[in-house]
Each structure stands twice: as C-alpha cells, then as structure tokens.
Amino acid sequence: MSAEYIPALRFAALTRFYDPAVRLTTRERRVKQALLDAAEIASDATILDVGCGTGTLTVSIKQQYPDARVIGLDLDPAILKMARDKAKKAGVTIETIEANAADIPLPDESVDCVFSSLFFHHLLPAQKLNVMREVFRVLTVDGALHLSDWGRPSNGLMRMMFYAVQCLDGFATTNDNVRGRLVEYIEQAGARSYRETASFDTVLGTLRLLYAKK
C-alpha cells in the first residue's frame, strides 16, 4: 500500500461534504451504534479506529468509553484535523495518528479492540489483506475487530444501488465487498473466529457489520 491516500469522497474538494453525505445515505447513527453495541470492552481498554476519517465513530467510542484510550488513525492530515475539532466540540479527548493503515506505528498486541467503518472498500484486494494483517498484529490475544462496510447486497435493488458507490470509489476496490469477501481477508489475517452481527439496507447498498476475535 503506497503512502498516498484517497480522500473520503475520492476527491479532496468533496471532503467537506463527507459528513452530511454519510448521514444521509448510510443510516449512520443507527449503524455506528449497532457497531458499538456489539462490542464488549473494558473501561480502561486501548481502542483503535482504523481509517477514522472525520472522527464521528472515534468520538462516539470515547463518549461511550470515557476511561479508554481511544486512537484515530488516518493518512489524510486534513481529515484528522476535522476529527480533532469534532472531539474538541464534543468535549472529549482522542489521540490521532497520521499513518498508513498497512504500517500501523503501534507495538504488537498493544490494542484491545479495533474499529473500522467504511474504510476497507477504498482498498485494493492486496491492500485489504495487508491492512487486516496489521490489525491482527496490533490486537492483543483475545482482542476483537468490529468492522462496518459495504457487503454482499441483500437483494437486486441493493445491488443496483451499489453501482453508485462503485462508480465513485472504483470497481477494483469495491468488487470484493460486493462479493462478500471481507470475511476471507479476516480469516487469512489470523482470526480465531468471526461472524456477522448485523446488516442494514441503505440507499446506496447493504452495509454489513462483522466481528472477529484474534
């Protein structure tokens, strides 16, 4: 995975529209709350949000687990500033790391829980596997991954709607999602067990929530 990054809506000029676009098209509040509800996290845990973007999920994690160390990782410095501003406005403190998710600058087995939302569909197949391996490297023994991203469409209408995402983000990066292959990368990266915890049909396709245990 190169050091270059793709902005949240593919073009940097569109970044300022990312938050309203996600709210309007992905049932964001309900999906992210479901992602949090599926987690069982100790109050003093270290939690990493991979591909944190503008920090909506990162801030929500810190609000739900105020005593935890919460870190947001992204390669886009502009969007990390948005995340810090959002945390400040919410009255919480988060850490941010500007880094490539394929080379996470954290020690082995140093993170109790990893979250990721709407990030993996930006990656090519080899990149997906590399990032997933990094996630499982930094997870502690018995650590958990909670992931939300586009998945296999639940019906023909959802498949048709997902073409809009593929046209914007690229077919090379999203084909694995639409084929339901994220679980294959989770398995190859070293998960001891995994399962789907929920799915949501949206105006852009089907979002699937996955849980994996190291």
N, CA, C and O of each residue as an XYZ file, in Angstrom:
856
protein
N       0.846     -1.188      0.000
C       0.000      0.000      0.000
C       0.879      1.234      0.000
O       1.756      1.358      0.855
N       0.674      2.137     -0.920
C       1.519      3.303     -1.025
C       1.198      4.295      0.072
O       0.209      4.160      0.793
N       2.077      5.317      0.184
C       1.867      6.353      1.184
C       0.809      7.350      0.751
O       0.411      8.212      1.535
N       0.348      7.243     -0.486
C      -0.699      8.125     -0.951
C      -2.038      7.651     -0.391
O      -2.213      6.479     -0.059
N      -2.972      8.586     -0.295
C      -4.272      8.218      0.220
C      -5.352      8.721     -0.724
O      -5.142      9.638     -1.517
N      -6.513      8.091     -0.612
C      -7.672      8.527     -1.375
C      -8.572      9.285     -0.414
O      -8.973      8.721      0.604
N      -8.905     10.535     -0.693
C      -9.804     11.279      0.197
C     -11.122     10.541      0.398
O     -11.496      9.682     -0.400
N     -11.815     10.889      1.472
C     -13.009     10.151      1.892
C     -14.055     10.023      0.789
O     -14.692      8.977      0.662
N     -14.239     11.072     -0.010
C     -15.160     11.007     -1.153
C     -14.399     11.034     -2.473
O     -14.881     11.562     -3.475
N     -13.204     10.454     -2.454
C     -12.327     10.275     -3.609
C     -11.609     11.550     -4.041
O     -10.457     11.485     -4.469
N     -12.259     12.702     -3.938
C     -11.652     13.964     -4.332
C     -11.590     14.902     -3.135
O     -12.578     15.064     -2.418
N     -10.415     15.529     -2.914
C     -10.213     16.363     -1.730
C     -11.251     17.481     -1.631
O     -11.664     17.850     -0.531
N     -11.667     18.014     -2.767
C     -12.632     19.119     -2.760
C     -13.983     18.693     -2.187
O     -14.780     19.538     -1.780
N     -14.242     17.382     -2.156
C     -15.529     16.888     -1.663
C     -15.500     16.519     -0.177
O     -16.535     16.183      0.399
N     -14.311     16.580      0.448
C     -14.190     16.141      1.837
C     -15.169     16.862      2.757
O     -15.727     16.255      3.671
N     -15.378     18.158      2.519
C     -16.267     18.920      3.409
C     -17.711     18.437      3.337
O     -18.513     18.744      4.219
N     -18.045     17.680      2.288
C     -19.403     17.158      2.156
C     -19.534     15.745      2.718
O     -20.618     15.162      2.694
N     -18.419     15.192      3.228
C     -18.419     13.787      3.636
C     -19.414     13.507      4.756
O     -20.228     12.591      4.644
N     -19.358     14.278      5.824
C     -20.238     14.013      6.967
C     -21.720     14.064      6.599
O     -22.448     13.125      6.922
N     -22.198     15.125      5.933
C     -23.621     15.126      5.570
C     -23.983     14.012      4.594
O     -25.080     13.459      4.663
N     -23.064     13.679      3.683
C     -23.341     12.608      2.724
C     -23.508     11.268      3.439
O     -24.416     10.499      3.122
N     -22.631     10.995      4.399
C     -22.708      9.733      5.145
C     -23.979      9.691      5.986
O     -24.654      8.664      6.049
N     -24.300     10.802      6.627
C     -25.525     10.840      7.447
C     -26.761     10.553      6.602
O     -27.666      9.843      7.040
N     -26.798     11.103      5.398
C     -27.988     10.991      4.559
C     -28.119      9.643      3.861
O     -29.228      9.223      3.529
N     -26.998      8.964      3.636
C     -27.046      7.780      2.766
C     -26.750      6.453      3.459
O     -26.974      5.403      2.857
N     -26.261      6.454      4.687
C     -25.812      5.190      5.289
C     -26.485      4.822      6.608
O     -26.060      3.877      7.272
N     -27.536      5.559      6.998
C     -28.180      5.305      8.299
C     -27.116      5.326      9.393
O     -27.068      4.454     10.260
N     -26.273      6.343      9.323
C     -25.034      6.384     10.096
C     -25.238      6.177     11.587
O     -24.575      5.329     12.185
N     -26.134      6.926     12.197
C     -26.273      6.854     13.654
C     -26.641      5.444     14.096
O     -26.059      4.915     15.043
N     -27.598      4.843     13.420
C     -28.049      3.509     13.818
C     -26.964      2.462     13.566
O     -26.751      1.573     14.391
N     -26.278      2.567     12.425
C     -25.249      1.589     12.095
C     -24.090      1.666     13.081
O     -23.635      0.639     13.585
N     -23.613      2.865     13.357
C     -22.462      3.003     14.252
C     -22.819      2.643     15.686
O     -21.976      2.130     16.422
N     -24.053      2.904     16.091
C     -24.461      2.485     17.429
C     -24.530      0.967     17.510
O     -24.167      0.382     18.530
N     -24.995      0.323     16.440
C     -25.026     -1.142     16.412
C     -23.613     -1.710     16.487
O     -23.383     -2.736     17.127
N     -22.669     -1.039     15.830
C     -21.275     -1.471     15.880
C     -20.743     -1.390     17.312
O     -20.050     -2.296     17.774
N     -21.070     -0.306     18.007
C     -20.647     -0.142     19.397
C     -21.356     -1.129     20.323
O     -20.747     -1.676     21.243
N     -22.641     -1.351     20.073
C     -23.411     -2.240     20.937
C     -22.916     -3.679     20.874
O     -23.090     -4.441     21.825
N     -22.305     -4.050     19.761
C     -21.806     -5.419     19.602
C     -20.497     -5.653     20.337
O     -20.043     -6.791     20.460
N     -19.887     -4.570     20.830
C     -18.577     -4.677     21.475
C     -18.709     -4.848     22.984
O     -19.607     -4.291     23.615
N     -17.800     -5.627     23.540
C     -17.673     -5.767     24.991
C     -16.256     -5.350     25.343
O     -15.304     -6.098     25.122
N     -16.123     -4.137     25.898
C     -14.809     -3.519     26.062
C     -14.604     -3.111     27.514
O     -15.495     -2.528     28.132
N     -13.432     -3.418     28.058
C     -13.087     -2.993     29.414
C     -12.976     -1.471     29.450
O     -12.614     -0.842     28.456
N     -13.286     -0.898     30.589
C     -13.329      0.562     30.698
C     -11.978      1.212     30.440
O     -11.921      2.352     29.981
N     -10.877      0.496     30.733
C      -9.544      1.076     30.563
C      -8.841      0.544     29.317
O      -7.612      0.556     29.257
N      -9.584      0.086     28.337
C      -9.020     -0.524     27.138
C      -8.328      0.506     26.250
O      -8.572      1.708     26.351
N      -7.457     -0.001     25.375
C      -6.902      0.794     24.285
C      -7.664      0.428     23.020
O      -7.720     -0.740     22.634
N      -8.246      1.432     22.380
C      -9.131      1.206     21.234
C      -8.603      1.994     20.039
O      -8.271      3.173     20.160
N      -8.530      1.342     18.901
C      -8.030      1.965     17.671
C      -9.122      1.996     16.619
O      -9.751      0.977     16.335
N      -9.349      3.181     16.038
C     -10.278      3.348     14.928
C      -9.454      3.509     13.658
O      -8.850      4.557     13.432
N      -9.431      2.467     12.827
C      -8.602      2.446     11.619
C      -9.354      3.095     10.458
O     -10.496      2.742     10.165
N      -8.691      4.050      9.802
C      -9.364      4.796      8.748
C     -10.464      5.648      9.342
O     -11.602      5.625      8.873
N     -10.120      6.403     10.383
C     -11.141      7.077     11.198
C     -11.833      8.232     10.494
O     -12.904      8.657     10.926
N     -11.245      8.750      9.417
C     -11.886      9.855      8.703
C     -12.106     11.060      9.594
O     -11.202     11.480     10.317
N     -13.309     11.618      9.542
C     -13.604     12.840     10.303
C     -13.860     12.573     11.777
O     -14.157     13.508     12.520
N     -13.756     11.335     12.221
C     -13.778     11.030     13.637
C     -15.143     10.842     14.272
O     -15.245     10.810     15.499
N     -16.191     10.717     13.476
C     -17.523     10.538     14.071
C     -17.570      9.302     14.960
O     -18.038      9.368     16.096
N     -17.086      8.176     14.444
C     -17.084      6.951     15.244
C     -16.087      7.058     16.392
O     -16.377      6.622     17.506
N     -14.925      7.629     16.136
C     -13.898      7.774     17.166
C     -14.440      8.529     18.374
O     -14.243      8.116     19.517
N     -15.118      9.631     18.110
C     -15.693     10.442     19.186
C     -16.779      9.658     19.927
O     -16.864      9.713     21.153
N     -17.608      8.930     19.173
C     -18.664      8.129     19.801
C     -18.076      7.056     20.712
O     -18.612      6.783     21.786
N     -16.971      6.450     20.279
C     -16.301      5.443     21.116
C     -15.851      6.075     22.434
O     -16.072      5.518     23.509
N     -15.222      7.234     22.337
C     -14.726      7.911     23.546
C     -15.882      8.317     24.455
O     -15.759      8.248     25.678
N     -16.994      8.736     23.878
C     -18.154      9.099     24.696
C     -18.719      7.881     25.415
O     -19.165      7.987     26.558
N     -18.703      6.721     24.752
C     -19.251      5.513     25.370
C     -18.262      4.880     26.352
O     -18.666      4.226     27.314
N     -16.958      5.079     26.100
C     -15.917      4.522     26.964
C     -14.972      5.649     27.388
O     -13.841      5.712     26.907
N     -15.413      6.531     28.273
C     -14.642      7.734     28.617
C     -13.286      7.455     29.253
O     -12.390      8.296     29.174
N     -13.116      6.286     29.885
C     -11.844      5.978     30.543
C     -10.879      5.231     29.627
O      -9.747      4.946     30.017
N     -11.317      4.918     28.425
C     -10.459      4.189     27.486
C      -9.503      5.140     26.769
O      -9.764      6.336     26.639
N      -8.401      4.579     26.315
C      -7.505      5.304     25.412
C      -8.025      5.071     23.999
O      -8.036      3.937     23.521
N      -8.451      6.122     23.336
C      -9.071      6.000     22.019
C      -8.199      6.717     20.987
O      -7.895      7.902     21.119
N      -7.808      5.963     19.957
C      -6.894      6.465     18.936
C      -7.574      6.400     17.571
O      -8.145      5.373     17.206
N      -7.513      7.483     16.830
C      -7.997      7.501     15.459
C      -6.822      7.549     14.502
O      -5.957      8.416     14.628
N      -6.779      6.627     13.542
C      -5.674      6.559     12.579
C      -6.184      6.839     11.177
O      -7.171      6.249     10.737
N      -5.514      7.733     10.485
C      -5.845      8.035      9.097
C      -4.609      8.628      8.435
O      -3.725      9.151      9.115
N      -4.548      8.547      7.114
C      -3.391      9.074      6.388
C      -3.628     10.483      5.866
O      -2.713     11.111      5.333
N      -4.839     10.978      6.016
C      -5.207     12.302      5.494
C      -5.097     13.338      6.623
O      -5.924     13.327      7.535
N      -4.112     14.219      6.585
C      -3.939     15.191      7.677
C      -5.106     16.157      7.805
O      -5.441     16.574      8.914
N      -5.729     16.519      6.693
C      -6.854     17.459      6.744
C      -8.049     16.842      7.450
O      -8.735     17.511      8.223
N      -8.294     15.573      7.187
C      -9.451     14.936      7.793
C      -9.195     14.621      9.270
O     -10.130     14.569     10.069
N      -7.926     14.411      9.627
C      -7.592     14.222     11.039
C      -7.812     15.508     11.831
O      -8.220     15.460     12.991
N      -7.548     16.640     11.218
C      -7.835     17.911     11.890
C      -9.330     18.048     12.141
O      -9.745     18.529     13.196
N     -10.138     17.624     11.173
C     -11.581     17.639     11.357
C     -11.979     16.737     12.527
O     -12.874     17.073     13.303
N     -11.311     15.597     12.643
C     -11.606     14.674     13.747
C     -11.265     15.309     15.094
O     -12.039     15.204     16.046
N     -10.115     15.963     15.175
C      -9.728     16.611     16.433
C     -10.688     17.749     16.779
O     -11.067     17.919     17.938
N     -11.076     18.519     15.775
C     -12.031     19.612     16.007
C     -13.367     19.067     16.501
O     -14.005     19.651     17.377
N     -13.781     17.936     15.924
C     -15.044     17.315     16.323
C     -14.973     16.827     17.771
O     -15.933     16.971     18.528
N     -13.839     16.253     18.147
C     -13.659     15.790     19.521
C     -13.678     16.967     20.500
O     -14.298     16.899     21.561
N     -12.997     18.031     20.129
C     -12.964     19.223     20.995
C     -14.367     19.775     21.191
O     -14.745     20.140     22.304
N     -15.134     19.837     20.118
C     -16.506     20.340     20.199
C     -17.366     19.445     21.087
O     -18.251     19.930     21.792
N     -17.106     18.138     21.053
C     -17.868     17.185     21.864
C     -17.381     17.134     23.306
O     -18.019     16.510     24.154
N     -16.253     17.788     23.591
C     -15.734     17.810     24.948
C     -15.019     16.544     25.363
O     -14.979     16.214     26.548
N     -14.448     15.821     24.395
C     -13.703     14.603     24.712
C     -12.295     14.703     24.132
O     -12.021     15.521     23.253
N     -11.421     13.860     24.640
C     -10.028     13.848     24.184
C      -9.740     12.534     23.471
O      -9.920     11.454     24.033
N      -9.296     12.643     22.238
C      -8.867     11.471     21.484
C      -7.433     11.691     21.017
O      -6.955     12.823     20.942
N      -6.759     10.592     20.706
C      -5.448     10.677     20.082
C      -5.616     10.449     18.587
O      -6.501      9.702     18.167
N      -4.780     11.082     17.788
C      -4.809     10.835     16.349
C      -3.413     10.464     15.873
O      -2.414     10.994     16.359
N      -3.363      9.555     14.924
C      -2.104      9.137     14.318
C      -2.235      9.292     12.811
O      -3.131      8.709     12.200
N      -1.346     10.073     12.211
C      -1.304     10.200     10.753
C      -0.374      9.117     10.222
O       0.848      9.248     10.294
N      -0.949      8.065      9.698
C      -0.151      6.923      9.273
C      -0.921      6.059      8.301
O      -2.146      6.131      8.203
N      -0.170      5.240      7.585
C      -0.720      4.267      6.670
C      -1.250      3.073      7.466
O      -0.543      2.542      8.323
N      -2.467      2.653      7.195
C      -3.056      1.531      7.929
C      -2.352      0.213      7.642
O      -2.536     -0.757      8.377
N      -1.549      0.166      6.585
C      -0.771     -1.036      6.291
C       0.546     -1.059      7.054
O       1.314     -2.015      6.941
N       0.808     -0.015      7.826
C       2.028      0.070      8.624
C       1.693      0.846      9.900
O       2.165      1.967     10.090
N       0.895      0.258     10.752
C       0.411      0.930     11.960
C       1.558      1.100     12.948
O       2.173      0.110     13.344
N       1.862      2.329     13.356
C       3.009      2.571     14.246
C       2.691      2.311     15.715
O       2.860      3.185     16.565
N       2.233      1.110     15.993
C       1.944      0.679     17.354
C       2.569     -0.702     17.561
O       2.689     -1.470     16.606
N       2.970     -1.028     18.794
C       3.615     -2.329     19.042
C       2.661     -3.506     18.842
O       1.441     -3.345     18.827
N       3.242     -4.675     18.691
C       2.465     -5.905     18.642
C       1.613     -6.030     19.910
O       2.053     -5.691     21.008
N       0.393     -6.522     19.729
C      -0.507     -6.850     20.841
C      -0.653     -5.689     21.831
O      -0.592     -5.884     23.045
N      -0.844     -4.491     21.299
C      -0.963     -3.305     22.151
C      -2.357     -2.690     22.142
O      -2.604     -1.706     22.840
N      -3.270     -3.260     21.359
C      -4.615     -2.695     21.199
C      -5.646     -3.759     21.577
O      -5.587     -4.889     21.092
N      -6.582     -3.394     22.439
C      -7.603     -4.354     22.881
C      -8.731     -4.517     21.880
O      -9.315     -5.595     21.767
N      -9.040     -3.456     21.154
C     -10.171     -3.505     20.227
C      -9.907     -2.561     19.060
O      -9.458     -1.431     19.249
N     -10.187     -3.034     17.868
C     -10.080     -2.215     16.656
C     -11.463     -2.047     16.046
O     -12.212     -3.012     15.892
N     -11.788     -0.805     15.702
C     -12.998     -0.499     14.951
C     -12.603     -0.003     13.570
O     -11.520      0.551     13.382
N     -13.491     -0.208     12.608
C     -13.288      0.362     11.277
C     -14.641      0.501     10.601
O     -15.444     -0.432     10.591
N     -14.883      1.672     10.039
C     -16.169      1.929      9.395
C     -15.962      2.580      8.028
O     -15.334      3.633      7.919
N     -16.491      1.945      7.001
C     -16.461      2.475      5.638
C     -15.046      2.827      5.185
O     -14.815      3.867      4.568
N     -14.111      1.946      5.503
C     -12.719      2.161      5.107
C     -12.230      1.120      4.112
O     -11.592      1.474      3.121
N     -12.512     -0.150      4.353
C     -11.906     -1.211      3.559
C     -12.332     -1.191      2.093
O     -11.603     -1.704      1.244
N     -13.483     -0.618      1.774
C     -13.900     -0.595      0.370
C     -13.083      0.399     -0.459
O     -13.240      0.469     -1.678
N     -12.208      1.171      0.204
C     -11.300      2.060     -0.518
C     -10.011      1.350     -0.941
O      -9.201      1.924     -1.669
N      -9.814      0.110     -0.492
C      -8.545     -0.589     -0.687
C      -8.633     -1.651     -1.774
O      -9.668     -2.295     -1.944
N      -7.540     -1.828     -2.506
C      -7.419     -2.929     -3.451
C      -7.283     -4.242     -2.679
O      -6.959     -4.224     -1.491
N      -7.528     -5.382     -3.338
C      -7.505     -6.660     -2.622
C      -6.243     -6.911     -1.801
O      -6.338     -7.284     -0.631
N      -5.067     -6.714     -2.389
C      -3.823     -6.948     -1.647
C      -3.698     -5.990     -0.468
O      -3.179     -6.361      0.585
N      -4.169     -4.768     -0.643
C      -4.131     -3.792      0.440
C      -5.070     -4.193      1.574
O      -4.736     -4.038      2.749
N      -6.235     -4.703      1.219
C      -7.175     -5.166      2.246
C      -6.516     -6.201      3.142
O      -6.615     -6.126      4.366
N      -5.842     -7.168      2.528
C      -5.201     -8.228      3.309
C      -4.055     -7.673      4.143
O      -3.901     -8.051      5.305
N      -3.247     -6.780      3.572
C      -2.133     -6.202      4.319
C      -2.619     -5.431      5.544
O      -2.055     -5.561      6.630
N      -3.660     -4.633      5.363
C      -4.196     -3.861      6.483
C      -4.800     -4.795      7.527
O      -4.626     -4.589      8.728
N      -5.506     -5.816      7.066
C      -6.117     -6.742      8.009
C      -5.039     -7.455      8.838
O      -5.224     -7.691     10.032
N      -3.933     -7.791      8.208
C      -2.839     -8.432      8.947
C      -2.249     -7.478      9.982
O      -1.891     -7.899     11.082
N      -2.147     -6.205      9.638
C      -1.662     -5.216     10.604
C      -2.626     -5.081     11.780
O      -2.205     -4.961     12.931
N      -3.910     -5.102     11.478
C      -4.915     -5.030     12.536
C      -4.729     -6.171     13.525
O      -4.747     -5.957     14.737
N      -4.553     -7.372     13.013
C      -4.413     -8.523     13.908
C      -3.039     -8.562     14.570
O      -2.881     -9.177     15.625
N      -2.058     -7.921     13.973
C      -0.747     -7.811     14.635
C      -0.840     -6.966     15.898
O      -0.294     -7.340     16.936
N      -1.526     -5.831     15.819
C      -1.574     -4.920     16.968
C      -2.601     -5.352     18.013
O      -2.539     -4.904     19.158
N      -3.547     -6.218     17.634
C      -4.538     -6.679     18.599
C      -3.909     -7.583     19.656
O      -3.035     -8.397     19.360
N      -4.367     -7.422     20.880
C      -3.936     -8.319     21.950
C      -4.528     -9.713     21.730
O      -5.462     -9.890     20.947
N      -3.971    -10.684     22.428
C      -4.580    -12.018     22.420
C      -6.005    -11.872     22.951
O      -6.223    -11.264     23.999
N      -6.954    -12.421     22.235
C      -8.382    -12.291     22.533
C      -8.939    -10.898     22.198
O     -10.087    -10.595     22.521
N      -8.123    -10.052     21.547
C      -8.630     -8.768     21.101
C      -9.652     -8.948     19.984
O      -9.738    -10.015     19.377
N     -10.426     -7.897     19.718
C     -11.538     -8.023     18.766
C     -11.515     -6.914     17.726
O     -11.090     -5.791     17.996
N     -11.982     -7.256     16.537
C     -12.195     -6.307     15.450
C     -13.694     -6.156     15.231
O     -14.419     -7.147     15.140
N     -14.154     -4.913     15.147
C     -15.537     -4.603     14.810
C     -15.527     -3.734     13.554
O     -15.029     -2.609     13.569
N     -16.072     -4.262     12.488
C     -15.944     -3.634     11.176
C     -17.315     -3.425     10.546
O     -18.174     -4.306     10.597
N     -17.508     -2.263      9.960
C     -18.720     -1.972      9.193
C     -18.307     -1.498      7.812
O     -17.517     -0.562      7.679
N     -18.841     -2.144      6.784
C     -18.528     -1.714      5.417
C     -19.549     -2.322      4.456
O     -20.370     -3.163      4.823
N     -19.460     -1.860      3.223
C     -20.348     -2.402      2.194
C     -20.082     -3.880      2.019
O     -18.931     -4.318      2.020
N     -21.152     -4.653      1.870
C     -21.013     -6.092      1.715
C     -21.905     -6.622      0.613
O     -22.417     -5.866     -0.213
N     -22.084     -7.932      0.613
C     -22.921     -8.564     -0.406
C     -24.337     -7.978     -0.330
O     -24.943     -7.977      0.741
N     -24.867     -7.485     -1.446
C     -26.210     -6.882     -1.427
C     -27.263     -7.891     -1.008
O     -27.177     -9.067     -1.362
N     -28.251     -7.440     -0.261
C     -29.292     -8.338      0.235
C     -30.314     -8.684     -0.831
O     -31.038     -9.670     -0.693
N     -30.385     -7.894     -1.891
C     -31.334     -8.172     -2.981
C     -30.900     -7.415     -4.236
O     -29.910     -6.684     -4.218
N     -31.643     -7.595     -5.312
C     -31.295     -6.984     -6.586
C     -31.299     -5.466     -6.547
O     -30.460     -4.826     -7.181
N     -32.226     -4.890     -5.817
C     -32.286     -3.434     -5.720
C     -31.036     -2.892     -5.039
O     -30.465     -1.895     -5.482
N     -30.612     -3.548     -3.962
C     -29.406     -3.104     -3.264
C     -28.178     -3.233     -4.162
O     -27.267     -2.407     -4.106
N     -28.166     -4.283     -4.994
C     -27.032     -4.423     -5.931
C     -27.027     -3.274     -6.930
O     -25.968     -2.728     -7.238
N     -28.181     -2.906     -7.431
C     -28.272     -1.823     -8.394
C     -27.852     -0.494     -7.757
O     -27.145      0.298     -8.379
N     -28.285     -0.256     -6.528
C     -27.950      0.991     -5.858
C     -26.448      1.102     -5.580
O     -25.890      2.199     -5.561
N     -25.807     -0.043     -5.366
C     -24.382     -0.020     -5.027
C     -23.517      0.404     -6.198
O     -22.363      0.779     -5.995
N     -24.035      0.357     -7.411
C     -23.249      0.809     -8.562
C     -22.830      2.269     -8.399
O     -21.786      2.668     -8.915
N     -23.620      3.065     -7.697
C     -23.253      4.462     -7.473
C     -21.965      4.559     -6.658
O     -21.102      5.388     -6.945
N     -21.841      3.700     -5.631
C     -20.622      3.677     -4.827
C     -19.440      3.214     -5.677
O     -18.346      3.770     -5.584
N     -19.666      2.196     -6.503
C     -18.583      1.670     -7.320
C     -18.107      2.676     -8.358
O     -16.917      2.744     -8.666
N     -19.032      3.450     -8.891
C     -18.642      4.474     -9.871
C     -17.804      5.570     -9.218
O     -16.904      6.122     -9.851
N     -18.089      5.879     -7.979
C     -17.333      6.916     -7.275
C     -16.007      6.369     -6.751
O     -14.963      6.992     -6.941
N     -16.043      5.213     -6.094
C     -14.849      4.707     -5.410
C     -14.035      3.725     -6.243
O     -12.903      3.406     -5.879
N     -14.584      3.239     -7.348
C     -13.839      2.344     -8.214
C     -14.262      0.886     -8.067
O     -14.513      0.414     -6.958
N     -14.338      0.186     -9.174
C     -14.737     -1.220     -9.168
C     -13.628     -2.119     -8.623
O     -13.910     -3.138     -7.992
N     -12.372     -1.748     -8.862
C     -11.249     -2.581     -8.417
C     -11.203     -2.693     -6.903
O     -10.804     -3.728     -6.370
N     -11.605     -1.646     -6.209
C     -11.569     -1.659     -4.745
C     -12.847     -2.202     -4.126
O     -12.814     -2.714     -3.007
N     -13.964     -2.103     -4.821
C     -15.258     -2.465     -4.224
C     -15.786     -3.833     -4.634
O     -16.736     -4.332     -4.031
N     -15.180     -4.452     -5.655
C     -15.699     -5.749     -6.102
C     -15.652     -6.804     -4.999
O     -16.575     -7.609     -4.872
N     -14.588     -6.806     -4.204
C     -14.504     -7.769     -3.103
C     -15.634     -7.567     -2.099
O     -16.168     -8.532     -1.553
N     -15.994     -6.315     -1.862
C     -17.081     -6.037     -0.924
C     -18.395     -6.599     -1.426
O     -19.113     -7.281     -0.694
N     -18.704     -6.309     -2.682
C     -19.986     -6.733     -3.216
C     -20.076     -8.257     -3.324
O     -21.170     -8.817     -3.383
N     -18.926     -8.916     -3.350
C     -18.888    -10.384     -3.405
C     -18.839    -11.005     -2.010
O     -18.815    -12.228     -1.871
N     -18.824    -10.168     -0.990
C     -18.813    -10.678      0.382
C     -17.505    -11.294      0.810
O     -17.489    -12.222      1.618
N     -16.390    -10.783      0.272
C     -15.095    -11.419      0.512
C     -14.323    -10.859      1.703
O     -13.227    -11.338      1.992
N     -14.854     -9.868      2.395
C     -14.112     -9.336      3.539
C     -13.827    -10.404      4.585
O     -12.781    -10.382      5.234
N     -14.761    -11.342      4.748
C     -14.538    -12.396      5.748
C     -13.347    -13.275      5.367
O     -12.692    -13.832      6.248
N     -13.054    -13.408      4.070
C     -11.894    -14.188      3.653
C     -10.601    -13.525      4.125
O      -9.677    -14.203      4.574
N     -10.542    -12.203      4.022
C      -9.352    -11.485      4.478
C      -9.229    -11.557      5.993
O      -8.124    -11.663      6.526
N     -10.345    -11.499      6.675
C     -10.333    -11.631      8.131
C      -9.772    -12.997      8.530
O      -8.962    -13.096      9.451
N     -10.202    -14.030      7.844
C      -9.733    -15.382      8.144
C      -8.248    -15.526      7.835
O      -7.495    -16.090      8.629
N      -7.824    -15.009      6.666
C      -6.416    -15.116      6.277
C      -5.500    -14.330      7.212
O      -4.334    -14.685      7.383
N      -6.023    -13.266      7.816
C      -5.205    -12.428      8.692
C      -4.977    -13.063     10.062
O      -4.130    -12.598     10.825
N      -5.719    -14.111     10.379
C      -5.462    -14.821     11.624
C      -6.576    -14.800     12.641
O      -6.334    -15.047     13.822
N      -7.787    -14.513     12.218
C      -8.907    -14.515     13.159
C      -9.183    -15.927     13.669
O      -9.171    -16.892     12.906
N      -9.428    -16.027     14.964
C      -9.788    -17.317     15.562
C     -11.257    -17.639     15.290
O     -11.630    -18.797     15.104
N     -12.073    -16.600     15.270
C     -13.490    -16.768     14.967
C     -14.025    -15.445     14.426
O     -13.449    -14.384     14.669
N     -15.119    -15.522     13.698
C     -15.729    -14.303     13.172
C     -17.187    -14.577     12.850
O     -17.595    -15.720     12.646
N     -17.964    -13.497     12.811
C     -19.369    -13.636     12.452
C     -19.916    -12.276     12.032
O     -19.337    -11.234     12.338
N     -21.031    -12.310     11.331
C     -21.742    -11.073     11.002
C     -22.703    -10.772     12.149
O     -23.451    -11.651     12.579
N     -22.686     -9.541     12.644
C     -23.536     -9.180     13.777
C     -24.806     -8.449     13.360
O     -25.788     -8.447     14.103
N     -24.800     -7.826     12.178
C     -25.990     -7.099     11.716
C     -25.798     -6.715     10.261
O     -24.679     -6.743      9.748
N     -26.883     -6.357      9.598
C     -26.810     -5.802      8.250
C     -27.890     -4.742      8.108
O     -28.938     -4.810      8.750
N     -27.615     -3.762      7.254
C     -28.527     -2.644      7.063
C     -28.620     -2.317      5.574
O     -27.602     -2.097      4.918
N     -29.826     -2.286      5.050
C     -30.036     -1.816      3.684
C     -30.127     -0.295      3.693
O     -30.834      0.285      4.517
N     -29.414      0.342      2.781
C     -29.386      1.795      2.687
C     -29.684      2.222      1.254
O     -29.893      1.379      0.382
N     -29.703      3.509      1.015
C     -29.976      3.996     -0.338
C     -28.801      3.733     -1.273
O     -28.922      3.945     -2.480
N     -27.664      3.275     -0.743
C     -26.501      3.004     -1.587
C     -26.090      1.533     -1.600
O     -25.105      1.172     -2.243
N     -26.831      0.691     -0.900
C     -26.472     -0.713     -0.860
C     -26.584     -1.275      0.539
O     -27.162     -0.644      1.425
N     -26.033     -2.458      0.741
C     -26.134     -3.160      2.021
C     -24.846     -3.024      2.821
O     -23.765     -3.381      2.355
N     -24.983     -2.504      4.026
C     -23.865     -2.435      4.959
C     -23.900     -3.669      5.848
O     -24.954     -4.049      6.356
N     -22.745     -4.288      6.031
C     -22.660     -5.466      6.883
C     -21.662     -5.219      8.016
O     -20.577     -4.680      7.798
N     -22.043     -5.617      9.210
C     -21.223     -5.436     10.402
C     -20.608     -6.781     10.764
O     -21.310     -7.778     10.932
N     -19.293     -6.788     10.880
C     -18.550     -8.016     11.140
C     -17.781     -7.922     12.454
O     -17.242     -6.872     12.804
N     -17.745     -9.037     13.168
C     -16.988     -9.150     14.409
C     -16.000    -10.289     14.251
O     -16.350    -11.366     13.768
N     -14.742    -10.043     14.669
C     -13.729    -11.087     14.592
C     -12.898    -11.086     15.856
O     -12.612    -10.029     16.418
N     -12.512    -12.258     16.302
C     -11.718    -12.430     17.519
C     -10.348    -12.946     17.130
O     -10.229    -13.849     16.302
N      -9.313    -12.372     17.727
C      -7.957    -12.830     17.445
C      -7.697    -14.147     18.184
O      -6.606    -14.708     18.082
